[in-house]
Amino acid sequence: MALLDLDPGVVATARRLAARAAAPVVALARGHTTVAVERATLRLAGITGADTGHPAGDVPWVNRVVDTVRAHCGLEHGVVLPVFHALRTHGLATLTDLAEATAAGQIRYTLPKGAERTRAARAATTAVNRGLRAIDRNRATRDRLVARLGDPPCRPWLYLIVATGDIDEDVVQAANAARAGADVIAVIRSTGQSLLDYVPEGATHHGFAGTYATQENFRIMRAALDDVSKEVGRYVRLTNYASGLCMPEIAVLGGLERLDMMLNDSMYGILFRDINPVRTFVDQRFSRQVHARAGIVINTGEDNYLTTADAVDAAHTVTVSQLLNEHFAQEAGLPDPLLGLGHAFEIDPKVPDSFRLELAHALLARELFPDAPLKWMPPTRHMTGNVFQGQLLDGFFNLAGVLTGQSILLVGMMTEAVATPFLSDRDLALANVRYVLDAAGGLAEDFRPAPDGLIVKRAHQVLGEAVDLLGRIVDDGLLAAIADGTFGLMRRPPDGGKGADGVIAKADDYLNPAAAALEAR
């Protein structure tokens, strides 16, 4: 039931302006590829493994092949034509064989023409389609498991983080968290992995404030959560990060290993990791197409803006980002039920009426995006180390989530900003959530903000400010707005940032069977 009486005309204007603001960026993304998109395509075609004998450390075979193709004949026509032409002309059986021969300097990549091009394109399409069918099978498996084991009895789903650095220890913590009531397990990625232009191989047992995102780590955790799902009688979902310089590759690996949610924001990497804007927008479009195919819920990162900008003054920038993320997702084929837009409980508790303002912002998000599984983030910026106040703030956060019908609730920790949480901290946090859900889970049906009260007026004010900002972005351009520090006070010029050298303008005859199949859907 709508509680804010939002003007449908204003809402429609906001969406129309978001689409206009996004259109030049979408055109830019359509006209370019990146080294990560090309690597993701070869991963779908079946390439795995790494060159373990390299003096600089393990180098994934997919990086070795893509870098060599680029050096020999460029990537503007796509990587698959030179690769599958070389596979045939050298009589090699697998892409791994080709990668080994490439590392040994035995392959000279060329762009095939005529009948040779047709044969290479046909072979590439067959191989890529096998990868896409594997993703389709995983989606069907998820549907069967959910049907058999069931979902949590009610929303919000409780989202809990594990991040030890050791995948084996993560499994122990994740299983115990699920037994204690967590519905979604997020494996936080090792600090700095988003800036690696390759995906590490194999299981990992060391990390920095997190565990490396690898295909093998995905497989291990998914298998462990399948086991605990049977034990607790509900399907426990797995989350990781499809962000950074390898966003498309990690999206593919998530689909191949049946992850259920992935963090995927259109601007987070630009703003908070200083990744080149064009690289990010190209990569996120392809990765979201993969998520749509895999049935993976994305989580966007608007909550991060409020860790650097004031949560009251910058509230409208969150709404603008949500509208842009919605359009980028829908344009890439991602339906609303997979659109986990982010927002957060980050207003300074010293601000008068802070809880009422939080309710206004949360209700605005809920009513603007009624079919999206919103992800509600707990307080972090104003957690001081006072664990008693922290537990109280988290209780208010949980209550706001219940009152405003949030879908995915990231469980707040009273030890936020003090230490990496222990299992005991997680247990107390889950007890906090359970108390609020048990005591006030149905309170939303009684909650009716006054039509002329602060909550309703504030929501209308934020929406109006968002429309004004979107109008300015349409006039000046989204890339210019990002460069000016509009979001999160971060200034990122379009030609700056990491990974800019990995962006390639497509030739007229560019070929990528993965992109073609995903576009068709």
C-alpha positions as CSV (number, residue, x, y, z in Angstrom):
1,M,0.0,0.0,0.0
2,A,1.4,3.4,-1.0
3,L,1.9,5.6,2.1
4,L,3.6,8.6,0.6
5,D,1.1,9.7,-2.0
6,L,3.9,10.3,-4.5
7,D,2.8,12.3,-7.6
8,P,2.8,9.8,-10.5
9,G,3.8,12.6,-12.9
10,V,6.9,13.4,-10.9
11,V,7.8,9.8,-10.7
12,A,7.4,9.4,-14.4
13,T,9.5,12.5,-15.0
14,A,12.3,11.1,-12.8
15,R,12.4,7.9,-14.8
16,R,12.3,9.7,-18.1
17,L,15.2,11.9,-17.1
18,A,17.2,8.9,-15.8
19,A,16.7,7.2,-19.2
20,R,17.9,10.4,-21.0
21,A,20.9,10.8,-18.7
22,A,21.9,7.1,-19.2
23,A,21.4,7.0,-23.0
24,P,24.8,8.4,-24.0
25,V,26.6,6.0,-21.6
26,V,24.6,3.0,-22.9
27,A,25.7,4.0,-26.4
28,L,29.2,4.3,-25.3
29,A,29.0,0.8,-23.7
30,R,27.5,-0.7,-26.8
31,G,30.3,0.7,-29.0
32,H,33.2,-0.6,-26.9
33,T,34.6,-3.8,-25.5
34,T,37.2,-4.4,-22.8
35,V,39.9,-7.0,-22.1
36,A,37.6,-8.2,-19.3
37,V,34.6,-8.7,-21.6
38,E,36.8,-10.7,-24.0
39,R,38.3,-12.8,-21.2
40,A,34.8,-13.5,-19.8
41,T,33.8,-14.7,-23.3
42,L,36.7,-17.1,-23.4
43,R,35.8,-18.4,-19.9
44,L,32.3,-19.1,-21.2
45,A,34.0,-21.0,-24.1
46,G,35.7,-23.2,-21.6
47,I,39.2,-21.8,-20.8
48,T,40.4,-22.5,-17.3
49,G,43.6,-22.8,-15.3
50,A,46.8,-20.7,-15.1
51,D,50.4,-20.6,-16.1
52,T,51.9,-21.7,-12.8
53,G,55.5,-21.5,-14.1
54,H,55.6,-17.8,-14.7
55,P,58.4,-16.0,-12.8
56,A,56.0,-13.2,-11.8
57,G,53.5,-15.7,-10.3
58,D,50.5,-17.6,-11.6
59,V,49.0,-16.0,-14.7
60,P,45.5,-17.1,-15.8
61,W,45.6,-18.7,-19.2
62,V,42.7,-16.5,-20.3
63,N,44.9,-13.4,-19.6
64,R,47.8,-14.9,-21.5
65,V,45.6,-15.6,-24.6
66,V,43.8,-12.2,-24.6
67,D,46.9,-10.2,-24.1
68,T,48.7,-12.0,-26.9
69,V,45.8,-11.7,-29.3
70,R,45.7,-8.0,-28.6
71,A,49.4,-7.7,-29.3
72,H,49.3,-9.6,-32.5
73,C,46.1,-8.4,-34.2
74,G,44.1,-6.3,-31.8
75,L,40.8,-6.9,-30.0
76,E,38.5,-4.5,-32.0
77,H,37.1,-7.4,-33.9
78,G,36.7,-9.6,-30.8
79,V,39.0,-12.2,-29.4
80,V,37.1,-15.3,-30.5
81,L,37.9,-15.1,-34.2
82,P,41.7,-15.2,-33.9
83,V,41.5,-17.7,-31.1
84,F,39.3,-20.3,-32.8
85,H,41.1,-19.8,-36.1
86,A,44.4,-20.6,-34.3
87,L,42.8,-23.6,-32.5
88,R,41.9,-25.1,-35.9
89,T,44.9,-24.2,-37.9
90,H,47.3,-25.6,-35.3
91,G,45.2,-28.7,-34.8
92,L,44.9,-28.2,-31.0
93,A,42.2,-30.0,-29.0
94,T,41.4,-27.5,-26.2
95,L,41.7,-23.8,-25.4
96,T,44.1,-24.8,-22.6
97,D,46.4,-26.5,-25.2
98,L,46.2,-23.3,-27.2
99,A,47.1,-21.2,-24.1
100,E,50.1,-23.4,-23.3
101,A,51.3,-23.1,-26.9
102,T,50.8,-19.3,-26.7
103,A,52.9,-19.1,-23.6
104,A,55.6,-21.0,-25.3
105,G,55.6,-18.5,-28.2
106,Q,54.3,-21.1,-30.7
107,I,51.2,-19.2,-31.8
108,R,50.9,-16.2,-34.1
109,Y,47.3,-14.9,-34.0
110,T,45.7,-13.5,-37.1
111,L,42.3,-12.3,-38.1
112,P,40.7,-14.9,-40.4
113,K,38.8,-13.9,-43.6
114,G,36.2,-15.4,-45.8
115,A,35.5,-19.1,-45.2
116,E,38.1,-19.2,-42.4
117,R,36.2,-16.5,-40.5
118,T,32.9,-18.4,-40.9
119,R,34.4,-21.6,-39.5
120,A,36.0,-19.7,-36.6
121,A,32.8,-17.9,-35.8
122,R,30.8,-21.2,-35.9
123,A,33.3,-23.0,-33.6
124,A,33.3,-20.1,-31.2
125,T,29.5,-19.9,-31.0
126,T,29.3,-23.6,-30.3
127,A,31.8,-23.3,-27.5
128,V,30.3,-20.2,-25.9
129,N,26.8,-21.7,-26.1
130,R,28.0,-24.7,-24.0
131,G,29.0,-22.2,-21.3
132,L,25.7,-20.4,-21.5
133,R,23.8,-23.7,-21.3
134,A,25.8,-24.5,-18.1
135,I,24.5,-21.3,-16.6
136,D,21.0,-22.1,-17.7
137,R,21.3,-25.5,-15.9
138,N,22.4,-23.8,-12.7
139,R,19.5,-21.5,-12.8
140,A,17.1,-24.4,-13.2
141,T,18.9,-26.2,-10.3
142,R,18.4,-23.2,-8.1
143,D,14.7,-23.1,-9.0
144,R,14.3,-26.8,-8.1
145,L,16.2,-26.5,-4.8
146,V,14.1,-23.5,-3.8
147,A,10.9,-25.4,-4.7
148,R,12.0,-28.4,-2.7
149,L,13.7,-26.8,0.3
150,G,11.7,-23.6,0.4
151,D,12.6,-19.9,0.9
152,P,12.8,-18.2,4.4
153,P,9.3,-18.0,5.8
154,C,9.1,-14.2,5.4
155,R,11.1,-11.2,4.2
156,P,13.4,-9.5,4.9
157,W,16.0,-12.0,4.1
158,L,18.8,-11.8,6.6
159,Y,22.2,-11.1,4.9
160,L,25.3,-11.9,6.9
161,I,29.0,-11.4,6.0
162,V,31.9,-13.8,6.4
163,A,35.4,-12.7,5.7
164,T,38.3,-14.6,7.3
165,G,40.6,-14.8,4.3
166,D,40.6,-18.6,4.4
167,I,37.8,-20.3,2.3
168,D,37.8,-23.3,4.6
169,E,37.2,-21.1,7.7
170,D,34.6,-19.2,5.8
171,V,32.7,-22.4,5.2
172,V,32.6,-23.1,9.0
173,Q,31.4,-19.6,9.8
174,A,28.9,-19.6,6.9
175,A,27.3,-22.9,8.0
176,N,27.0,-21.7,11.6
177,A,25.5,-18.4,10.5
178,A,22.9,-20.2,8.4
179,R,22.1,-22.4,11.4
180,A,21.6,-19.3,13.5
181,G,19.2,-17.8,11.0
182,A,21.1,-16.1,8.1
183,D,19.3,-16.5,4.8
184,V,22.1,-15.0,2.6
185,I,25.8,-15.5,3.1
186,A,28.1,-12.9,1.6
187,V,31.8,-13.7,1.2
188,I,33.6,-10.4,1.4
189,R,36.4,-10.2,-1.2
190,S,40.0,-9.7,-0.2
191,T,41.0,-6.0,0.1
192,G,42.3,-4.8,-3.2
193,Q,41.1,-7.6,-5.4
194,S,38.9,-5.2,-7.3
195,L,42.0,-3.6,-8.7
196,L,43.5,-6.9,-10.0
197,D,43.1,-7.2,-13.7
198,Y,43.0,-11.0,-13.4
199,V,41.0,-13.5,-11.4
200,P,43.2,-15.7,-9.2
201,E,42.9,-19.5,-9.6
202,G,42.1,-22.2,-7.1
203,A,41.1,-22.3,-3.5
204,T,42.8,-19.6,-1.3
205,H,43.7,-19.6,2.3
206,H,45.0,-16.1,2.8
207,G,43.4,-12.7,2.2
208,F,43.2,-9.2,3.6
209,A,40.0,-8.5,5.4
210,G,38.3,-10.9,3.0
211,T,38.7,-14.0,0.9
212,Y,39.7,-14.0,-2.8
213,A,36.9,-14.4,-5.2
214,T,37.9,-17.4,-7.4
215,Q,35.9,-20.0,-9.3
216,E,37.1,-22.8,-6.9
217,N,36.2,-20.7,-3.8
218,F,32.7,-20.2,-5.3
219,R,32.3,-23.9,-5.9
220,I,33.4,-24.8,-2.4
221,M,31.1,-22.4,-0.6
222,R,28.1,-23.2,-2.9
223,A,28.5,-26.9,-2.1
224,A,28.8,-26.2,1.6
225,L,25.7,-24.0,1.6
226,D,23.8,-26.7,-0.3
227,D,24.6,-29.1,2.5
228,V,23.5,-26.7,5.2
229,S,20.4,-25.8,3.2
230,K,19.2,-29.4,3.5
231,E,20.0,-29.3,7.2
232,V,18.0,-26.1,8.0
233,G,15.2,-26.8,5.6
234,R,15.5,-23.6,3.5
235,Y,17.6,-22.5,0.5
236,V,20.6,-20.5,1.7
237,R,21.8,-18.0,-0.8
238,L,25.4,-17.1,-1.7
239,T,26.7,-13.6,-2.5
240,N,30.0,-12.4,-3.8
241,Y,31.3,-9.3,-5.7
242,A,31.0,-8.8,-9.5
243,S,32.8,-5.5,-9.4
244,G,36.2,-4.1,-10.2
245,L,38.4,-4.7,-13.2
246,C,37.2,-8.2,-13.6
247,M,33.5,-7.6,-13.3
248,P,32.4,-9.5,-16.4
249,E,34.6,-12.5,-15.6
250,I,33.4,-12.8,-12.1
251,A,29.8,-12.5,-13.3
252,V,30.5,-15.5,-15.6
253,L,32.1,-17.5,-12.8
254,G,29.2,-16.7,-10.5
255,G,26.8,-18.1,-13.1
256,L,28.9,-21.2,-13.7
257,E,29.0,-21.9,-9.9
258,R,25.4,-21.0,-9.1
259,L,25.8,-17.9,-7.0
260,D,22.5,-16.3,-6.1
261,M,23.4,-12.6,-5.6
262,M,26.3,-10.5,-6.7
263,L,27.3,-6.9,-5.9
264,N,27.1,-5.0,-9.1
265,D,26.9,-1.3,-9.1
266,S,27.2,1.0,-12.2
267,M,29.3,3.6,-10.4
268,Y,30.9,2.1,-7.3
269,G,34.1,1.1,-9.0
270,I,34.4,4.5,-10.5
271,L,33.8,6.4,-7.3
272,F,35.5,4.3,-4.6
273,R,38.1,2.3,-6.5
274,D,39.1,5.0,-9.1
275,I,38.4,2.6,-12.0
276,N,38.0,4.3,-15.4
277,P,34.4,5.3,-16.0
278,V,34.2,4.0,-19.6
279,R,35.7,0.7,-18.6
280,T,33.2,0.4,-15.7
281,F,30.1,1.1,-17.8
282,V,31.2,-1.3,-20.6
283,D,31.9,-4.1,-18.1
284,Q,28.8,-3.6,-16.0
285,R,26.5,-3.8,-19.0
286,F,27.9,-7.2,-20.1
287,S,28.0,-8.5,-16.5
288,R,24.4,-7.5,-15.9
289,Q,23.4,-9.3,-19.1
290,V,25.1,-12.4,-17.6
291,H,23.3,-11.9,-14.3
292,A,20.0,-11.7,-16.1
293,R,20.7,-15.0,-17.9
294,A,21.8,-16.6,-14.6
295,G,18.9,-15.3,-12.5
296,I,21.3,-13.7,-10.1
297,V,20.0,-10.8,-7.9
298,I,22.3,-7.8,-8.1
299,N,23.1,-5.6,-5.1
300,T,23.9,-2.0,-6.0
301,G,26.1,0.3,-3.8
302,E,24.2,3.5,-3.1
303,D,24.9,3.0,0.6
304,N,28.6,3.8,0.0
305,Y,27.7,7.4,-1.0
306,L,26.6,8.1,2.6
307,T,29.9,7.0,4.0
308,T,31.6,10.0,2.4
309,A,28.7,12.5,1.9
310,D,26.1,13.6,4.5
311,A,23.2,11.2,4.6
312,V,20.6,14.1,4.8
313,D,22.1,16.6,2.4
314,A,23.0,13.9,-0.2
315,A,19.9,11.8,0.1
316,H,18.7,12.8,-3.3
317,T,21.9,11.6,-4.9
318,V,21.1,8.1,-3.6
319,T,17.7,8.3,-5.3
320,V,19.2,9.5,-8.5
321,S,21.7,6.6,-8.5
322,Q,18.9,4.1,-7.8
323,L,17.0,5.4,-10.8
324,L,20.1,5.3,-13.0
325,N,21.0,1.8,-11.8
326,E,17.4,0.7,-12.5
327,H,17.6,2.0,-16.1
328,F,21.0,0.5,-16.8
329,A,19.8,-2.8,-15.4
330,Q,16.6,-2.9,-17.4
331,E,18.4,-1.9,-20.6
332,A,20.7,-4.8,-20.0
333,G,17.7,-7.2,-19.7
334,L,17.7,-7.5,-15.9
335,P,14.1,-7.6,-14.6
336,D,13.0,-5.8,-11.5
337,P,12.8,-8.9,-9.3
338,L,16.6,-9.2,-9.7
339,L,17.3,-5.6,-9.0
340,G,18.6,-5.3,-5.4
341,L,18.9,-1.5,-5.2
342,G,21.0,-0.3,-2.2
343,H,20.3,2.3,0.5
344,A,21.4,2.7,4.1
345,F,20.6,3.8,7.6
346,E,23.5,6.4,7.9
347,I,22.0,9.6,9.3
348,D,24.0,10.9,12.2
349,P,22.0,9.8,15.3
350,K,22.6,13.3,16.8
351,V,20.4,14.9,14.1
352,P,16.9,15.7,15.4
353,D,14.2,13.4,14.1
354,S,16.9,11.2,12.6
355,F,14.8,8.0,12.8
356,R,11.8,9.7,11.1
357,L,14.1,10.9,8.3
358,E,15.5,7.4,7.9
359,L,11.9,6.1,7.6
360,A,11.2,8.8,4.9
361,H,14.2,7.8,2.8
362,A,13.5,4.0,3.2
363,L,9.8,4.4,2.3
364,L,10.7,6.5,-0.7
365,A,12.9,3.8,-2.0
366,R,10.3,1.1,-1.3
367,E,7.5,3.0,-3.1
368,L,9.6,4.1,-6.1
369,F,10.8,0.5,-6.7
370,P,7.9,-1.7,-5.5
371,D,9.0,-4.8,-7.4
372,A,12.7,-4.6,-6.5
373,P,14.3,-6.6,-3.7
374,L,15.8,-3.6,-2.0
375,K,19.0,-4.2,0.1
376,W,18.9,-2.2,3.4
377,M,22.3,-1.5,4.9
378,P,23.0,-1.0,8.6
379,P,24.8,2.0,10.2
380,T,28.6,2.1,9.8
381,R,29.7,5.7,9.6
382,H,28.4,6.7,13.0
383,M,29.3,3.5,14.8
384,T,31.8,4.8,17.4
385,G,33.1,1.7,19.1
386,N,30.5,2.0,21.9
387,V,29.0,-1.5,21.5
388,F,26.0,-0.7,23.6
389,Q,25.0,2.3,21.4
390,G,25.9,0.2,18.4
391,Q,23.5,-2.5,19.4
392,L,20.8,0.1,19.9
393,L,21.4,1.7,16.6
394,D,21.2,-1.6,14.9
395,G,17.9,-2.3,16.6
396,F,16.5,1.0,15.2
397,F,17.8,0.0,11.8
398,N,16.1,-3.4,12.0
399,L,12.8,-1.6,13.0
400,A,13.1,0.8,10.1
401,G,13.5,-2.2,7.8
402,V,10.4,-3.9,9.2
403,L,8.3,-0.8,9.0
404,T,9.2,0.0,5.4
405,G,9.1,-3.5,3.9
406,Q,12.8,-3.9,3.0
407,S,13.6,-7.1,1.2
408,I,17.3,-7.9,2.1
409,L,18.5,-6.8,5.4
410,L,22.3,-6.8,6.0
411,V,22.7,-7.7,9.6
412,G,24.4,-4.9,11.5
413,M,27.2,-5.7,14.0
414,M,27.6,-3.9,17.3
415,T,31.4,-4.2,16.9
416,E,31.4,-2.4,13.5
417,A,34.6,-0.2,13.3
418,V,36.1,-2.1,16.2
419,A,37.2,-5.4,14.9
420,T,36.4,-8.1,12.4
421,P,33.3,-9.7,14.0
422,F,33.5,-12.9,15.9
423,L,30.9,-15.6,15.7
424,S,29.6,-14.4,19.1
425,D,29.1,-10.9,17.6
426,R,27.1,-12.4,14.7
427,D,25.0,-14.4,17.2
428,L,24.1,-11.2,19.1
429,A,23.4,-9.4,15.9
430,L,21.0,-12.1,14.7
431,A,19.3,-12.1,18.1
432,N,18.7,-8.4,17.7
433,V,17.1,-9.0,14.4
434,R,15.0,-11.9,15.6
435,Y,13.7,-9.9,18.5
436,V,12.6,-7.0,16.2
437,L,11.0,-9.4,13.7
438,D,9.2,-11.4,16.4
439,A,8.0,-8.3,18.3
440,A,7.2,-6.0,15.4
441,G,7.2,-8.1,12.3
442,G,3.6,-7.1,11.5
443,L,3.8,-3.5,12.5
444,A,3.9,-2.3,8.9
445,E,0.1,-2.9,8.6
446,D,-0.5,-0.4,11.4
447,F,2.1,2.2,10.3
448,R,0.5,5.2,8.5
449,P,2.6,8.4,8.4
450,A,0.6,11.5,8.7
451,P,-0.2,12.9,5.2
452,D,1.2,16.4,6.2
453,G,3.8,15.1,8.6
454,L,7.6,15.2,8.4
455,I,8.0,11.7,6.9
456,V,5.8,12.4,3.9
457,K,7.1,15.9,3.3
458,R,10.7,14.7,3.5
459,A,10.1,12.0,0.9
460,H,8.5,14.5,-1.5
461,Q,11.4,16.9,-0.9
462,V,14.0,14.2,-1.7
463,L,12.2,13.1,-4.8
464,G,11.9,16.7,-6.0
465,E,15.6,17.3,-5.4
466,A,16.4,14.1,-7.4
467,V,14.4,15.3,-10.3
468,D,16.2,18.6,-10.3
469,L,19.6,16.9,-10.2
470,L,18.6,14.5,-13.0
471,G,17.7,17.5,-15.2
472,R,21.1,19.0,-14.6
473,I,22.8,15.7,-15.4
474,V,20.8,15.4,-18.7
475,D,22.1,18.9,-19.6
476,D,25.7,18.4,-18.6
477,G,26.2,14.6,-19.1
478,L,26.5,11.8,-16.6
479,L,30.3,11.5,-17.1
480,A,30.6,15.2,-16.3
481,A,28.5,14.8,-13.2
482,I,30.8,12.0,-12.0
483,A,33.8,14.2,-12.7
484,D,32.3,17.0,-10.7
485,G,31.9,14.9,-7.5
486,T,28.1,14.7,-7.7
487,F,28.1,11.2,-6.1
488,G,29.8,10.6,-2.8
489,L,31.9,13.7,-3.3
490,M,34.3,11.7,-5.4
491,R,35.6,13.5,-8.6
492,R,36.5,11.0,-11.3
493,P,37.3,12.3,-14.9
494,P,36.2,10.1,-17.8
495,D,39.7,9.7,-19.1
496,G,41.3,8.9,-15.8
497,G,41.3,5.9,-13.5
498,K,42.6,2.4,-13.6
499,G,42.0,0.1,-16.5
500,A,41.5,2.8,-19.1
501,D,44.0,1.1,-21.4
502,G,41.8,-2.0,-21.4
503,V,39.0,-0.3,-23.3
504,I,38.7,-0.9,-27.1
505,A,36.4,0.6,-29.6
506,K,34.6,-2.1,-31.6
507,A,35.1,-2.4,-35.3
508,D,32.1,-2.7,-37.6
509,D,32.6,-6.4,-38.0
510,Y,33.2,-7.1,-34.2
511,L,32.1,-10.5,-33.2
512,N,31.2,-11.9,-29.8
513,P,28.8,-14.8,-29.6
514,A,28.3,-14.3,-25.9
515,A,27.2,-10.7,-26.3
516,A,25.0,-11.7,-29.3
517,A,23.3,-14.4,-27.3
518,L,22.8,-12.2,-24.3
519,E,21.4,-9.4,-26.4
520,A,19.0,-11.7,-28.1
521,R,17.5,-12.7,-24.7
